[in-house]
């Protein structure tokens, strides 16, 4: 016996509270050879009724629900709900994704050796002899202090059809390799992906996924400052000179294309 899928019998649609659209289609599958509950599973399989299957004609619509009912012994009728995917492609629905952005700033403690104008923090002391008289020698030291510096943050929240577990493993703790959709002029390694989390309330059919990013204007690199035998920073360290100048900077985070995180 030949098993085939009939043409769509009827279609209706509705607008959902979140602004997306749903199409409801009735599909009839007949000629089924299995019996009992197995024929319902067979009908769902033949009708390609897997959650997330694209609509055969309408772009940006995916199957979200399929309900089966028995018409006669070998005929099953399916009611298929296709829903507009809210965030089908980040680059093509930028406005929708940005409507669910959260931006702000947080304070992060950092050790610095310059003031607000970039001037080295230097303290001088006139050395004295054992009698307390000036030796005419002035010693300088450069100090470091802990300050709270603002760092911008971006949080993107959207509904997805796949678990974010793989993305969280691949991208959390990675820095940007250059400009990206949410900051086209960004310098490489100024943004860090600090977290990708998701939760589901329908056994994995849909996921509420949150992406978190944090900005560091001085780049997410590590800076090491030379200290002498007394533990002090010499007064002649050169902030902008690497190597022998007393300050060295090292890249600590691998970089990725941040647009691929949100694809």
The 8 nearest C-alpha neighbors of each residue, nearest first, counted from 0:
[[1, 2, 30, 32, 31, 3, 29, 73],
 [0, 2, 30, 3, 31, 29, 32, 4],
 [3, 1, 30, 31, 29, 0, 4, 28],
 [4, 2, 28, 29, 1, 5, 30, 45],
 [3, 5, 28, 27, 46, 6, 29, 2],
 [6, 4, 27, 28, 7, 3, 26, 29],
 [5, 7, 8, 4, 26, 27, 9, 28],
 [8, 6, 26, 9, 25, 5, 24, 27],
 [7, 9, 25, 26, 6, 10, 24, 27],
 [10, 8, 25, 24, 7, 11, 26, 23],
 [9, 11, 24, 23, 25, 22, 12, 8],
 [12, 10, 23, 22, 24, 9, 13, 21],
 [13, 11, 22, 21, 23, 10, 20, 14],
 [12, 14, 21, 20, 15, 22, 11, 23],
 [15, 13, 20, 19, 21, 18, 16, 12],
 [14, 16, 19, 18, 17, 20, 13, 21],
 [17, 15, 18, 14, 19, 20, 13, 21],
 [18, 16, 15, 19, 14, 85, 20, 83],
 [19, 17, 16, 15, 14, 20, 85, 83],
 [18, 20, 15, 83, 17, 14, 85, 21],
 [21, 19, 14, 83, 13, 15, 82, 18],
 [22, 20, 82, 13, 12, 81, 83, 14],
 [23, 21, 12, 81, 80, 11, 82, 24],
 [24, 22, 80, 11, 79, 10, 12, 81],
 [25, 23, 10, 79, 9, 78, 26, 22],
 [24, 26, 78, 8, 9, 77, 7, 79],
 [27, 25, 77, 7, 76, 8, 24, 78],
 [28, 26, 76, 5, 75, 77, 4, 29],
 [27, 29, 4, 75, 74, 5, 42, 76],
 [30, 28, 74, 31, 73, 75, 2, 3],
 [29, 31, 2, 73, 1, 32, 0, 74],
 [30, 32, 73, 29, 33, 2, 38, 74],
 [31, 33, 30, 34, 73, 38, 0, 2],
 [34, 32, 38, 31, 37, 35, 41, 73],
 [35, 33, 38, 37, 36, 32, 31, 73],
 [34, 36, 37, 38, 33, 39, 72, 40],
 [35, 37, 38, 39, 34, 40, 33, 41],
 [38, 36, 40, 39, 35, 34, 33, 41],
 [37, 39, 41, 33, 40, 34, 36, 42],
 [40, 38, 42, 41, 37, 36, 43, 67],
 [39, 41, 37, 43, 38, 42, 44, 36],
 [40, 42, 38, 44, 39, 43, 45, 37],
 [43, 41, 39, 45, 44, 40, 38, 46],
 [44, 42, 48, 40, 46, 41, 45, 39],
 [43, 45, 41, 47, 42, 46, 48, 40],
 [46, 44, 42, 47, 43, 41, 4, 48],
 [45, 47, 43, 48, 44, 42, 4, 28],
 [48, 46, 44, 45, 49, 43, 52, 42],
 [47, 49, 43, 46, 44, 50, 65, 52],
 [50, 48, 47, 52, 51, 62, 44, 43],
 [49, 51, 62, 63, 52, 48, 64, 204],
 [50, 52, 62, 61, 49, 53, 63, 160],
 [51, 53, 62, 61, 50, 49, 54, 48],
 [54, 52, 61, 60, 55, 51, 62, 59],
 [53, 55, 60, 61, 57, 56, 52, 58],
 [56, 54, 53, 57, 58, 52, 60, 61],
 [55, 57, 54, 58, 53, 60, 59, 61],
 [58, 56, 54, 60, 55, 59, 53, 61],
 [57, 59, 60, 56, 54, 53, 55, 61],
 [58, 60, 83, 84, 87, 57, 61, 53],
 [61, 59, 83, 82, 54, 58, 81, 84],
 [62, 60, 53, 81, 51, 52, 82, 54],
 [61, 63, 81, 51, 50, 52, 80, 64],
 [62, 64, 50, 81, 80, 82, 61, 51],
 [63, 65, 80, 62, 79, 50, 66, 81],
 [66, 64, 79, 78, 80, 77, 48, 67],
 [65, 67, 78, 77, 79, 64, 68, 76],
 [68, 66, 77, 76, 78, 39, 65, 75],
 [67, 69, 76, 75, 70, 77, 66, 39],
 [68, 70, 75, 71, 76, 74, 67, 72],
 [71, 69, 74, 75, 76, 68, 72, 73],
 [72, 70, 74, 73, 69, 75, 29, 68],
 [71, 73, 74, 70, 69, 75, 34, 31],
 [72, 74, 31, 30, 29, 71, 75, 32],
 [75, 73, 29, 71, 70, 28, 72, 69],
 [76, 74, 69, 28, 70, 68, 27, 29],
 [75, 77, 27, 68, 26, 67, 69, 28],
 [78, 76, 67, 26, 66, 25, 79, 27],
 [77, 79, 25, 66, 65, 24, 26, 67],
 [80, 78, 65, 24, 23, 64, 77, 25],
 [79, 81, 23, 64, 22, 63, 62, 65],
 [82, 80, 62, 61, 22, 21, 63, 60],
 [83, 81, 21, 60, 61, 20, 84, 63],
 [84, 82, 60, 20, 19, 59, 85, 21],
 [83, 85, 87, 86, 59, 60, 82, 61],
 [84, 86, 83, 87, 19, 158, 95, 157],
 [87, 85, 84, 88, 89, 92, 96, 157],
 [86, 88, 84, 85, 59, 89, 92, 91],
 [89, 87, 91, 90, 86, 262, 92, 93],
 [88, 90, 262, 92, 91, 93, 261, 86],
 [89, 91, 88, 93, 92, 262, 180, 258],
 [92, 90, 88, 89, 93, 87, 94, 86],
 [93, 91, 95, 94, 89, 90, 88, 96],
 [92, 94, 96, 95, 90, 89, 91, 97],
 [93, 95, 97, 96, 92, 98, 91, 99],
 [96, 94, 98, 97, 92, 93, 99, 86],
 [95, 97, 93, 98, 99, 94, 92, 86],
 [98, 96, 100, 94, 99, 95, 93, 155],
 [99, 97, 95, 96, 100, 94, 93, 101],
 [98, 100, 97, 96, 156, 155, 101, 157],
 [101, 99, 155, 97, 98, 154, 102, 156],
 [100, 102, 154, 153, 155, 99, 103, 152],
 [103, 101, 153, 152, 154, 100, 104, 151],
 [104, 102, 152, 151, 153, 101, 105, 150],
 [105, 103, 151, 150, 152, 149, 106, 102],
 [104, 106, 150, 149, 151, 107, 103, 152],
 [107, 105, 149, 148, 147, 150, 108, 104],
 [106, 108, 147, 148, 149, 109, 105, 150],
 [109, 107, 147, 146, 148, 145, 106, 110],
 [108, 110, 145, 146, 111, 147, 107, 148],
 [109, 111, 145, 144, 143, 146, 112, 108],
 [112, 110, 143, 144, 113, 109, 145, 146],
 [111, 113, 143, 120, 119, 142, 144, 114],
 [114, 112, 119, 118, 117, 120, 111, 115],
 [113, 115, 117, 118, 116, 120, 119, 112],
 [114, 116, 117, 113, 118, 119, 111, 112],
 [117, 115, 114, 118, 113, 119, 120, 112],
 [116, 118, 113, 114, 115, 119, 112, 120],
 [119, 117, 113, 114, 116, 120, 115, 112],
 [118, 120, 113, 112, 121, 117, 114, 141],
 [119, 121, 113, 141, 112, 142, 118, 114],
 [122, 120, 141, 140, 119, 142, 234, 139],
 [121, 123, 140, 139, 141, 120, 124, 142],
 [124, 122, 139, 138, 140, 137, 121, 125],
 [123, 125, 138, 137, 126, 139, 122, 136],
 [126, 124, 137, 136, 138, 127, 133, 135],
 [127, 125, 136, 134, 137, 133, 124, 128],
 [128, 126, 133, 132, 134, 131, 125, 129],
 [127, 129, 131, 130, 132, 134, 133, 126],
 [128, 130, 131, 127, 132, 133, 134, 126],
 [131, 129, 128, 132, 127, 133, 134, 126],
 [130, 132, 127, 128, 129, 133, 126, 134],
 [131, 133, 127, 128, 130, 134, 129, 126],
 [132, 134, 127, 135, 126, 128, 131, 125],
 [135, 133, 127, 136, 126, 128, 132, 125],
 [134, 136, 133, 137, 125, 126, 127, 132],
 [137, 135, 134, 126, 125, 138, 133, 127],
 [136, 138, 125, 124, 126, 123, 135, 139],
 [139, 137, 124, 123, 125, 136, 140, 126],
 [140, 138, 123, 234, 122, 124, 121, 137],
 [141, 139, 234, 233, 122, 121, 232, 142],
 [140, 142, 121, 234, 232, 120, 233, 122],
 [141, 143, 120, 112, 121, 232, 140, 144],
 [142, 144, 112, 111, 110, 141, 145, 120],
 [145, 143, 110, 111, 146, 112, 142, 109],
 [144, 146, 110, 109, 108, 111, 143, 147],
 [147, 145, 108, 109, 148, 144, 110, 111],
 [146, 148, 108, 107, 106, 109, 149, 145],
 [147, 149, 106, 107, 146, 108, 150, 109],
 [150, 148, 106, 105, 104, 107, 151, 147],
 [149, 151, 104, 105, 214, 215, 106, 148],
 [150, 152, 104, 214, 103, 213, 105, 149],
 [151, 153, 213, 103, 104, 212, 102, 214],
 [154, 152, 102, 212, 101, 211, 213, 155],
 [153, 155, 211, 101, 210, 100, 102, 212],
 [156, 154, 100, 210, 209, 99, 101, 211],
 [155, 157, 209, 208, 99, 210, 154, 100],
 [158, 156, 208, 207, 159, 155, 209, 99],
 [157, 159, 207, 206, 208, 205, 160, 85],
 [160, 158, 206, 161, 205, 207, 157, 208],
 [159, 161, 205, 206, 204, 51, 162, 158],
 [162, 160, 159, 163, 206, 205, 203, 204],
 [161, 163, 164, 206, 160, 203, 197, 165],
 [164, 162, 166, 165, 167, 197, 161, 196],
 [165, 163, 167, 162, 166, 168, 196, 197],
 [164, 166, 168, 167, 163, 169, 162, 170],
 [167, 165, 169, 163, 168, 164, 170, 260],
 [166, 168, 195, 164, 171, 165, 170, 169],
 [169, 167, 165, 166, 170, 171, 164, 195],
 [168, 170, 166, 167, 171, 165, 173, 172],
 [169, 171, 173, 167, 166, 168, 172, 192],
 [172, 170, 192, 167, 194, 173, 193, 168],
 [171, 173, 192, 193, 170, 191, 174, 252],
 [172, 174, 253, 170, 254, 171, 192, 191],
 [175, 173, 191, 254, 188, 190, 252, 253],
 [176, 174, 188, 254, 255, 177, 187, 190],
 [175, 177, 187, 254, 255, 256, 188, 174],
 [178, 176, 187, 186, 175, 185, 179, 188],
 [177, 179, 183, 185, 184, 182, 186, 180],
 [180, 178, 183, 182, 181, 258, 257, 177],
 [179, 181, 183, 182, 258, 178, 90, 257],
 [180, 182, 179, 183, 178, 153, 97, 258],
 [183, 181, 179, 185, 184, 180, 178, 177],
 [184, 182, 178, 179, 180, 185, 181, 177],
 [185, 183, 178, 182, 186, 179, 177, 181],
 [186, 184, 178, 182, 183, 177, 187, 189],
 [185, 187, 177, 189, 178, 188, 184, 176],
 [186, 188, 177, 176, 175, 189, 185, 178],
 [189, 187, 174, 175, 218, 190, 219, 176],
 [188, 190, 218, 215, 214, 187, 186, 219],
 [191, 189, 214, 174, 175, 188, 213, 215],
 [190, 192, 174, 213, 212, 173, 193, 172],
 [193, 191, 212, 171, 172, 173, 194, 211],
 [194, 192, 212, 211, 171, 172, 191, 213],
 [193, 195, 211, 171, 192, 210, 196, 167],
 [196, 194, 210, 167, 209, 211, 171, 197],
 [197, 195, 209, 208, 194, 163, 210, 167],
 [198, 196, 208, 207, 206, 209, 163, 199],
 [197, 199, 207, 206, 208, 200, 196, 162],
 [200, 198, 206, 203, 201, 205, 207, 202],
 [199, 201, 202, 198, 203, 205, 206, 204],
 [200, 202, 203, 204, 199, 205, 206, 198],
 [203, 201, 204, 200, 199, 205, 206, 198],
 [202, 204, 205, 201, 199, 206, 162, 200],
 [205, 203, 201, 202, 160, 206, 50, 161],
 [206, 204, 160, 203, 159, 199, 201, 161],
 [207, 205, 199, 159, 198, 158, 208, 160],
 [206, 208, 158, 197, 198, 157, 199, 159],
 [209, 207, 197, 157, 156, 196, 206, 158],
 [208, 210, 156, 196, 155, 195, 197, 211],
 [209, 211, 195, 155, 154, 194, 156, 208],
 [212, 210, 154, 194, 193, 153, 192, 195],
 [211, 213, 192, 153, 193, 191, 152, 154],
 [214, 212, 152, 191, 190, 151, 153, 192],
 [213, 215, 190, 151, 150, 189, 152, 216],
 [216, 214, 189, 218, 217, 150, 219, 190],
 [215, 217, 218, 189, 214, 150, 219, 190],
 [216, 218, 215, 219, 189, 220, 214, 188],
 [219, 217, 189, 215, 188, 216, 220, 187],
 [220, 218, 188, 189, 215, 217, 221, 252],
 [221, 219, 250, 218, 251, 249, 248, 222],
 [220, 222, 249, 248, 250, 251, 223, 219],
 [223, 221, 248, 247, 249, 220, 224, 246],
 [222, 224, 247, 246, 248, 221, 225, 245],
 [225, 223, 246, 245, 226, 222, 247, 232],
 [224, 226, 245, 232, 246, 223, 227, 233],
 [227, 225, 232, 231, 230, 224, 233, 228],
 [226, 228, 230, 229, 231, 232, 233, 225],
 [227, 229, 230, 226, 231, 232, 225, 233],
 [230, 228, 227, 231, 226, 232, 233, 140],
 [231, 229, 226, 227, 228, 232, 225, 233],
 [232, 230, 226, 229, 227, 233, 140, 141],
 [231, 233, 226, 141, 140, 225, 142, 227],
 [234, 232, 140, 235, 141, 236, 231, 226],
 [233, 235, 140, 141, 139, 236, 121, 232],
 [234, 236, 233, 237, 141, 244, 139, 245],
 [237, 235, 245, 244, 234, 233, 238, 246],
 [238, 236, 244, 240, 239, 235, 245, 246],
 [237, 239, 240, 246, 236, 244, 245, 241],
 [238, 240, 237, 241, 246, 244, 247, 236],
 [241, 239, 244, 237, 238, 242, 246, 243],
 [242, 240, 247, 246, 244, 243, 239, 245],
 [241, 243, 244, 247, 245, 246, 240, 248],
 [244, 242, 245, 241, 240, 246, 247, 237],
 [243, 245, 237, 240, 236, 242, 241, 246],
 [244, 246, 225, 236, 243, 224, 237, 242],
 [247, 245, 224, 241, 223, 244, 225, 238],
 [248, 246, 241, 223, 242, 222, 224, 249],
 [247, 249, 222, 221, 223, 220, 246, 250],
 [250, 248, 221, 220, 251, 222, 247, 223],
 [251, 249, 220, 252, 221, 248, 219, 253],
 [250, 252, 220, 249, 221, 253, 219, 174],
 [253, 251, 173, 250, 174, 254, 172, 219],
 [252, 254, 173, 174, 251, 255, 250, 172],
 [253, 255, 174, 176, 175, 173, 252, 188],
 [256, 254, 176, 175, 257, 174, 173, 253],
 [255, 257, 258, 259, 176, 175, 254, 260],
 [258, 256, 260, 259, 175, 255, 179, 261],
 [257, 259, 260, 256, 261, 179, 262, 180],
 [260, 258, 262, 257, 261, 256, 255, 170],
 [261, 259, 257, 258, 262, 170, 166, 256],
 [260, 262, 259, 258, 89, 257, 88, 210],
 [261, 259, 89, 260, 88, 258, 90, 87]]
